[in-house]
Amino acid sequence: MADKRKKAATAAKRYQKSDMACNKPQKTPGHATKSHVVKACKDGEEKLVRFGQQGVKGAGKNPQTEKDKARRKSYYARHNAQDSKPDIMSARHWSHKVKW
C-alpha cells in the first residue's frame, strides 16, 4: 500500500503546473484514465488540462485506411457538437491536436 502512495506522489510531482512549459503536451502513461496532460497558457492565464482516453490511439493527422478515416469522422461527429472552434484552454482542442 505504501508503494502505491509513493508512486502516486512521485507522479504528482512530475506534472506540477509550475514546472511545466506552456502549451507542450506530455504523455501520462501512469495516469488511471487520461493519456496526456498539458499546461495551457493564454493571455496570462494558465490551466492544467488532462485529455485523451488511456490506451486508445487516434487515427492520426493523415489516416490511410478506410477504417481509420471512419474512426476519425466518428470522433469529430461526437466531439464537435458545437460549431465553434475549440479554445486552447479546452481538452477538446488538445485532443484534436495531439490524438486526432
Backbone hydrogen bonds, N-H to C=O, Kabsch-Sander energy under -0.5 kcal/mol:
donor,donor_aa,acceptor,acceptor_aa,energy
5,R,1,M,-1.7
6,K,2,A,-2.3
7,K,3,D,-2.4
8,A,4,K,-2.4
9,A,5,R,-2.4
10,T,6,K,-2.1
11,A,7,K,-2.2
12,A,8,A,-2.2
13,K,9,A,-1.9
14,R,10,T,-1.6
15,Y,11,A,-1.1
16,Q,13,K,-1.1
19,D,16,Q,-1.1
20,M,16,Q,-0.8
20,M,17,K,-0.7
23,N,39,K,-3.3
24,K,21,A,-1.0
26,Q,37,V,-2.8
28,T,35,S,-2.9
31,H,28,T,-1.4
35,S,52,G,-1.9
36,H,51,F,-2.0
37,V,26,Q,-2.3
38,V,49,V,-2.1
39,K,21,A,-0.6
40,A,38,V,-0.9
40,A,47,K,-2.8
42,K,45,E,-2.2
45,E,42,K,-2.0
47,K,40,A,-2.0
49,V,38,V,-3.0
49,V,47,K,-0.6
51,F,36,H,-1.9
54,Q,33,T,-2.3
56,V,53,Q,-1.6
60,G,99,K,-1.1
69,K,65,T,-2.2
70,A,66,E,-2.4
71,R,67,K,-2.3
72,R,68,D,-2.4
73,K,69,K,-2.3
74,S,70,A,-2.5
75,Y,71,R,-2.5
76,Y,72,R,-2.4
77,A,73,K,-1.9
78,R,74,S,-2.0
79,H,75,Y,-2.3
80,N,76,Y,-1.6
90,S,87,D,-2.2
94,W,90,S,-1.4
95,S,91,A,-2.6
96,H,92,R,-2.3
97,K,93,H,-2.1
98,V,94,W,-2.8
99,K,95,S,-1.6
100,W,95,S,-1.4
